[in-house]
Amino acid sequence: MGRKRRVGIFPSIIVLLLIGLETQLAACAELAPYPVKDSGMLAEDADLVWLDNQRVLFHGYKAVEFSTIPGKPHRFVGRGLYLWDTATGSIELFDTLVNRLNGREGRSTLCVHDGVLTYVSQGMVITGESSQDTKTPFPKQPYWYNPLSCRYYDTKPFWVVAGHKTIPLLEEHGYLDMGGRGEPNLSLREENPNAAISFYSVKAQKSFALLIGQLEARVPQVAYVPYKNAYLISGLQYFDSAKGLLQSAWPNSVPFRVWWLSPDGTMKKEEVPNLPWMHGNYFSFFSTQVGLFLVKHSPSGSRRLGEMGGYLVKDFNVKHVVVGALRKVAISPDGCKAAVINDSYADDKHRAERTTLQAIPLCKGEQ
C-alpha cells in the first residue's frame, strides 16, 4: 500500500478566499430583487423632493425639440414642475416655471422640511402646496439660505461667523464651524494641520470639537435624517494622520466612512466596505431605514454603465438595486423609498430623451 498523500490547508484557504472575492464581485454585477417603478416622464437634472411618503415633486417635460441651428439649445416641451403619485402612478402638472434656475434665485428651487414645501418661482418664495400657500418676495442681496430648514434670511443669521466657513443645521440645533483662514502661527499649523471642526450647540450655547478634521471635511455633505434625529455627514476626504497629509484618493485598503452627528453633539462612525470594483470611484451616501443608499457615479468605461447605479449597504453587505447614471436622489420621509433621476445611457437616444424619474421601494412590505 502506497503512502497516503497529505493535503495541506493552504489550497483550501486559497479556494475560500477566491470564493469570497467572487461573492464580493458578484454583488456589483447582479441586481438584487427590488422593483424599480418608472414614472414614464422625462426629467431634468434638477431638484426633486418627496412631499410625503407617496408623492414626488420634480422638474419634468413631455418631449424634446432638437434645434437644427448649431449652438442653439434644444427645447423642452411641456416643461414644468410635476407631481408623481408613486402609489397610483398618476402625474399632474404642479406649476409652470418660465425659467427653472430663475437667475440667482435658483440656488434652491425645491425644499421640504416637516412636510412643508418651499420653492422659488417668478421672483417669489412660495411656501405650501395648496390655495393656502404663502408668497413672499425673494430677499434682496445679500441673503442667506438654510437648505435643511428651507428658510431664507435677508438679515445675517446666527450661523454666519465672520472669517469662518460654516454649515447651518436646523436652527434649533446649531451649526458646524469648518474653521477660518488657518492658524497664523506656522508652527502651530504644522503641529495640527487637520484641526477639528466644531459643532455649535444652540441648547448648550457653546461649541464642541468633533472627531472630523477640517482638511478631510472640506466639502462635506450634511443631511438631516428625521427618523434618526441625526445628521448624516459624508463626502469626506482621507487624511493620513500618521503622515499628516490629505490623500488625493481614498486608499484601497481602507473602508469608506460616514459619520452620524446627534443634536447633543455625540458622533458615531459608520464604515462602508471598499470592494475592488469601488476603487478609484466617487460615491454619494443617503440614509434609509434599511441601510445606506450608495450611488456609484463613475462608469467602468466609455459609454458603459458598468457598475454605476444605486446600492444598499448594511452590515458590510452590498446589494445593487438600480442600474443607471443617477443624476439626483431623494429619500422619502419614512426612509423606505428612493426617488432617482436616472439616465439609462441608451445608445440610440440623446440624454434628454433617456432620463426619467424612477422610484425604488426598499423596505419590506413596500414592494
C-alpha positions as CSV (number, residue, x, y, z in Angstrom):
1,M,0.0,0.0,0.0
2,G,1.4,3.4,-1.0
3,R,1.8,6.3,1.3
4,K,-1.3,8.5,1.8
5,R,-0.9,11.9,0.3
6,R,-1.2,14.7,2.9
7,V,-3.3,17.6,1.7
8,G,-2.2,21.0,3.2
9,I,-4.7,23.6,4.4
10,F,-3.3,26.3,2.2
11,P,-5.0,25.3,-1.1
12,S,-8.3,25.2,0.9
13,I,-7.7,28.7,2.2
14,I,-6.9,30.0,-1.3
15,V,-10.2,28.5,-2.6
16,L,-12.1,30.1,0.2
17,L,-10.5,33.5,-0.5
18,L,-11.4,33.2,-4.2
19,I,-15.0,32.3,-3.3
20,G,-15.2,35.3,-1.1
21,L,-13.8,37.5,-3.8
22,E,-16.2,36.1,-6.3
23,T,-19.1,36.8,-3.9
24,Q,-17.9,40.4,-3.5
25,L,-17.6,40.9,-7.2
26,A,-21.0,39.4,-7.8
27,A,-22.6,42.0,-5.6
28,C,-21.8,44.6,-8.1
29,A,-22.8,42.6,-11.1
30,E,-26.2,41.1,-10.1
31,L,-29.2,43.2,-9.3
32,A,-31.0,42.5,-6.1
33,P,-34.8,41.9,-6.4
34,Y,-36.0,45.4,-5.8
35,P,-38.8,46.6,-8.2
36,V,-38.0,49.8,-10.0
37,K,-41.0,51.9,-10.7
38,D,-40.6,54.2,-13.8
39,S,-42.8,57.3,-13.9
40,G,-42.7,57.3,-17.7
41,M,-42.0,61.0,-17.5
42,L,-38.8,62.7,-18.8
43,A,-37.0,64.5,-16.0
44,E,-34.4,67.2,-15.7
45,D,-31.2,67.0,-13.8
46,A,-32.6,69.3,-11.1
47,D,-34.0,69.2,-7.6
48,L,-36.6,66.7,-6.6
49,V,-38.4,66.2,-3.3
50,W,-40.9,63.9,-1.6
51,L,-43.9,65.8,-0.3
52,D,-44.8,62.8,1.7
53,N,-44.2,59.1,1.6
54,Q,-46.1,58.7,-1.6
55,R,-45.7,61.8,-3.8
56,V,-42.6,63.2,-5.6
57,L,-42.2,66.7,-7.0
58,F,-39.8,67.1,-9.8
59,H,-38.8,69.1,-12.9
60,G,-40.1,67.3,-15.9
61,Y,-41.1,67.7,-19.5
62,K,-43.1,65.8,-22.1
63,A,-40.8,65.8,-25.2
64,V,-37.7,67.4,-26.7
65,E,-37.5,69.6,-29.8
66,F,-33.9,69.5,-31.1
67,S,-32.5,72.6,-32.7
68,T,-31.2,72.5,-36.3
69,I,-29.1,75.6,-35.6
70,P,-25.6,74.9,-34.3
71,G,-25.1,76.2,-30.8
72,K,-28.8,76.7,-30.1
73,P,-30.0,74.6,-27.2
74,H,-32.8,72.1,-27.7
75,R,-36.2,73.0,-26.2
76,F,-38.2,71.0,-23.5
77,V,-41.8,70.7,-24.5
78,G,-44.3,70.9,-21.6
79,R,-41.6,71.9,-19.1
80,G,-42.7,72.4,-15.5
81,L,-43.0,71.1,-12.0
82,Y,-44.8,67.8,-12.0
83,L,-46.2,65.8,-9.1
84,W,-45.9,62.0,-9.3
85,D,-48.1,59.8,-7.1
86,T,-46.0,56.6,-6.8
87,A,-48.9,54.6,-5.5
88,T,-51.5,55.4,-8.2
89,G,-49.0,56.2,-11.0
90,S,-50.7,59.5,-11.8
91,I,-48.7,62.5,-12.8
92,E,-50.1,66.1,-12.8
93,L,-48.7,69.5,-13.6
94,F,-48.0,71.3,-10.3
95,D,-46.5,74.6,-11.6
96,T,-45.2,76.1,-14.8
97,L,-41.8,77.7,-14.5
98,V,-40.6,80.2,-17.0
99,N,-37.0,79.6,-16.0
100,R,-36.0,76.7,-13.9
101,L,-33.0,78.4,-12.4
102,N,-34.7,81.7,-12.1
103,G,-31.4,83.6,-12.0
104,R,-29.7,83.8,-8.7
105,E,-32.9,82.8,-7.0
106,G,-32.4,79.3,-8.4
107,R,-29.8,78.4,-5.8
108,S,-32.6,76.4,-4.3
109,T,-35.8,75.6,-6.2
110,L,-37.3,72.7,-4.2
111,C,-37.1,72.1,-0.4
112,V,-39.3,70.3,2.1
113,H,-39.0,70.4,5.9
114,D,-41.5,69.0,8.3
115,G,-43.8,68.2,5.4
116,V,-43.9,71.8,4.2
117,L,-42.8,72.7,0.7
118,T,-40.8,75.8,-0.2
119,Y,-39.7,76.7,-3.7
120,V,-38.9,79.8,-5.8
121,S,-41.0,80.8,-8.8
122,Q,-41.3,84.2,-10.6
123,G,-39.3,86.1,-8.0
124,M,-41.4,84.8,-5.2
125,V,-40.7,82.4,-2.3
126,I,-43.7,80.1,-2.2
127,T,-44.4,78.0,0.9
128,G,-47.1,75.3,0.8
129,E,-48.8,73.4,-1.9
130,S,-52.4,74.5,-1.9
131,S,-54.6,77.6,-2.2
132,Q,-53.5,78.4,1.3
133,D,-49.8,78.7,0.4
134,T,-47.9,81.9,1.1
135,K,-45.9,84.0,-1.3
136,T,-43.2,86.5,-0.2
137,P,-40.8,88.5,-2.4
138,F,-37.5,86.9,-2.8
139,P,-35.0,88.6,-0.5
140,K,-32.7,91.2,-1.9
141,Q,-28.9,90.8,-2.0
142,P,-27.3,89.8,0.2
143,Y,-29.4,87.0,1.5
144,W,-28.7,83.7,3.3
145,Y,-30.4,80.3,2.9
146,N,-30.6,77.2,5.1
147,P,-31.2,74.2,2.9
148,L,-32.1,72.0,5.8
149,S,-34.9,74.2,7.2
150,C,-35.7,75.8,3.8
151,R,-35.5,79.3,5.4
152,Y,-34.4,82.4,3.6
153,Y,-32.9,85.3,5.5
154,D,-32.5,89.0,4.5
155,T,-30.6,89.7,7.7
156,K,-27.5,87.8,8.8
157,P,-28.5,84.7,10.8
158,F,-26.6,83.5,13.9
159,W,-24.9,80.7,12.0
160,V,-22.9,83.1,9.9
161,V,-19.5,83.7,11.6
162,A,-17.1,86.4,10.2
163,G,-14.0,84.9,8.7
164,H,-15.3,81.3,9.1
165,K,-16.9,78.8,6.8
166,T,-20.0,77.5,8.5
167,I,-22.7,75.0,7.6
168,P,-26.2,75.5,9.1
169,L,-28.0,72.7,10.8
170,L,-31.6,73.1,11.8
171,E,-31.9,76.4,13.7
172,E,-32.9,74.7,16.9
173,H,-29.7,72.6,16.8
174,G,-26.9,74.9,15.7
175,Y,-24.2,74.9,13.0
176,L,-20.9,73.3,12.0
177,D,-17.9,75.6,12.1
178,M,-15.3,74.5,9.5
179,G,-12.7,76.9,10.7
180,G,-11.2,80.2,9.4
181,R,-8.3,81.0,7.2
182,G,-6.0,78.8,9.2
183,E,-3.7,79.3,12.2
184,P,-1.5,82.3,11.6
185,N,1.3,80.7,13.5
186,L,3.1,78.3,11.1
187,S,4.5,76.1,13.8
188,L,1.0,75.5,15.3
189,R,-0.3,74.7,11.8
190,E,2.4,72.1,11.3
191,E,1.6,70.5,14.7
192,N,-2.1,70.3,14.0
193,P,-2.7,70.5,10.2
194,N,-6.1,68.8,10.4
195,A,-7.7,70.8,13.2
196,A,-11.1,69.5,14.3
197,I,-14.3,71.2,13.0
198,S,-16.7,72.2,15.7
199,F,-20.4,71.9,16.4
200,Y,-22.0,75.0,18.0
201,S,-25.0,73.8,20.1
202,V,-27.9,76.2,20.5
203,K,-29.1,74.3,23.5
204,A,-25.7,74.3,25.3
205,Q,-24.8,77.8,23.9
206,K,-21.2,76.6,23.2
207,S,-19.1,74.8,20.7
208,F,-17.8,71.2,20.8
209,A,-14.8,69.8,18.9
210,L,-15.8,66.9,16.7
211,L,-14.0,63.8,15.5
212,I,-13.7,65.1,11.9
213,G,-10.8,67.4,10.9
214,Q,-11.1,70.5,8.7
215,L,-9.0,69.0,5.9
216,E,-11.0,65.8,5.5
217,A,-14.3,67.7,5.6
218,R,-13.5,70.5,3.1
219,V,-16.7,69.8,1.1
220,P,-18.9,67.7,3.3
221,Q,-22.5,66.7,2.5
222,V,-24.7,67.2,5.5
223,A,-28.3,65.8,5.6
224,Y,-30.8,65.7,8.5
225,V,-32.5,62.4,8.9
226,P,-35.7,62.9,10.9
227,Y,-36.5,59.3,11.8
228,K,-33.0,59.1,13.3
229,N,-32.9,62.7,14.7
230,A,-29.4,62.8,13.5
231,Y,-27.2,64.3,10.7
232,L,-25.5,62.1,8.1
233,I,-22.1,63.6,7.2
234,S,-20.5,62.2,4.1
235,G,-18.4,63.3,1.1
236,L,-15.2,63.2,3.2
237,Q,-11.6,63.0,2.0
238,Y,-9.0,60.7,3.6
239,F,-6.5,62.3,5.9
240,D,-3.4,60.2,6.8
241,S,-2.9,61.1,10.5
242,A,0.4,59.2,10.6
243,K,1.9,61.2,7.7
244,G,-0.1,64.4,8.4
245,L,-1.2,64.5,4.8
246,L,-4.5,64.7,2.9
247,Q,-4.5,62.0,0.3
248,S,-5.9,62.7,-3.2
249,A,-7.6,59.3,-3.4
250,W,-9.2,57.1,-0.8
251,P,-6.8,54.2,0.0
252,N,-8.0,50.9,-1.5
253,S,-7.3,49.0,1.8
254,V,-9.4,51.4,4.0
255,P,-13.2,51.2,4.3
256,F,-15.2,54.3,3.4
257,R,-16.8,56.1,6.2
258,V,-19.7,58.4,7.1
259,W,-20.5,60.0,10.4
260,W,-23.7,60.4,12.4
261,L,-24.0,63.6,14.4
262,S,-26.7,63.8,17.1
263,P,-28.1,67.2,18.2
264,D,-26.4,66.7,21.6
265,G,-23.0,66.7,19.8
266,T,-22.2,63.0,20.0
267,M,-20.8,61.3,16.9
268,K,-20.8,57.8,15.6
269,K,-18.7,56.4,12.7
270,E,-20.2,54.0,10.2
271,E,-17.9,52.2,7.9
272,V,-18.7,51.1,4.3
273,P,-16.9,48.3,2.5
274,N,-14.3,49.4,-0.1
275,L,-14.6,46.5,-2.6
276,P,-12.3,46.1,-5.6
277,W,-14.9,47.4,-8.0
278,M,-15.3,50.5,-5.9
279,H,-11.6,51.6,-6.0
280,G,-11.0,55.0,-7.6
281,N,-14.7,56.0,-7.8
282,Y,-16.8,58.8,-6.5
283,F,-19.8,58.0,-4.3
284,S,-22.7,59.7,-2.6
285,F,-24.4,58.4,0.5
286,F,-28.0,58.6,1.6
287,S,-29.8,57.3,4.7
288,T,-32.6,54.8,4.5
289,Q,-34.4,52.6,7.1
290,V,-32.7,49.5,5.8
291,G,-29.1,50.8,5.4
292,L,-27.2,53.4,3.4
293,F,-28.2,54.0,-0.2
294,L,-24.9,54.4,-2.0
295,V,-24.6,55.9,-5.5
296,K,-21.7,55.0,-7.7
297,H,-21.2,57.8,-10.2
298,S,-18.3,56.6,-12.4
299,P,-18.7,54.2,-15.3
300,S,-16.2,51.4,-15.9
301,G,-15.5,52.5,-19.5
302,S,-16.6,55.0,-22.1
303,R,-20.3,54.9,-22.8
304,R,-20.7,51.9,-20.5
305,L,-22.7,51.8,-17.3
306,G,-20.5,49.2,-15.7
307,E,-21.4,49.1,-12.0
308,M,-23.0,52.5,-12.0
309,G,-26.2,53.0,-10.1
310,G,-27.7,52.7,-6.6
311,Y,-26.7,50.2,-3.9
312,L,-28.0,49.2,-0.5
313,V,-25.3,48.8,2.1
314,K,-26.0,47.2,5.5
315,D,-23.7,45.3,7.9
316,F,-21.0,45.4,5.2
317,N,-23.3,43.7,2.7
318,V,-23.7,45.5,-0.7
319,K,-26.7,45.0,-2.9
320,H,-27.1,46.5,-6.4
321,V,-30.7,47.7,-6.6
322,V,-30.8,50.0,-9.7
323,V,-28.7,50.5,-12.8
324,G,-28.0,53.8,-14.4
325,A,-26.4,57.2,-14.1
326,L,-28.3,58.6,-11.1
327,R,-28.3,62.4,-11.6
328,K,-30.4,63.2,-8.5
329,V,-31.6,61.2,-5.5
330,A,-34.2,61.9,-2.8
331,I,-35.2,59.6,0.0
332,S,-38.8,59.5,1.3
333,P,-39.5,60.9,4.8
334,D,-40.0,57.4,6.2
335,G,-36.7,56.2,4.7
336,C,-38.3,53.4,2.7
337,K,-38.2,54.7,-0.9
338,A,-35.6,56.2,-3.1
339,A,-36.6,58.6,-6.0
340,V,-33.9,58.9,-8.7
341,I,-33.4,60.9,-11.8
342,N,-31.9,58.1,-13.9
343,D,-30.1,58.4,-17.2
344,S,-30.3,55.0,-18.8
345,Y,-27.4,55.7,-21.2
346,A,-29.3,54.1,-24.0
347,D,-27.1,54.3,-27.1
348,D,-29.8,55.3,-29.5
349,K,-31.1,58.2,-27.5
350,H,-30.0,61.7,-26.6
351,R,-29.5,62.2,-22.8
352,A,-32.6,64.5,-22.8
353,E,-34.7,61.6,-24.1
354,R,-33.4,58.8,-21.9
355,T,-33.5,60.4,-18.5
356,T,-36.6,59.6,-16.4
357,L,-37.9,59.7,-12.9
358,Q,-37.9,56.4,-11.1
359,A,-38.7,55.1,-7.6
360,I,-37.3,52.1,-5.7
361,P,-39.2,50.6,-2.7
362,L,-36.6,49.5,-0.3
363,C,-38.4,48.3,2.9
364,K,-40.3,45.0,3.4
365,G,-44.0,45.5,2.7
366,E,-43.3,48.4,0.3
367,Q,-42.6,46.1,-2.7
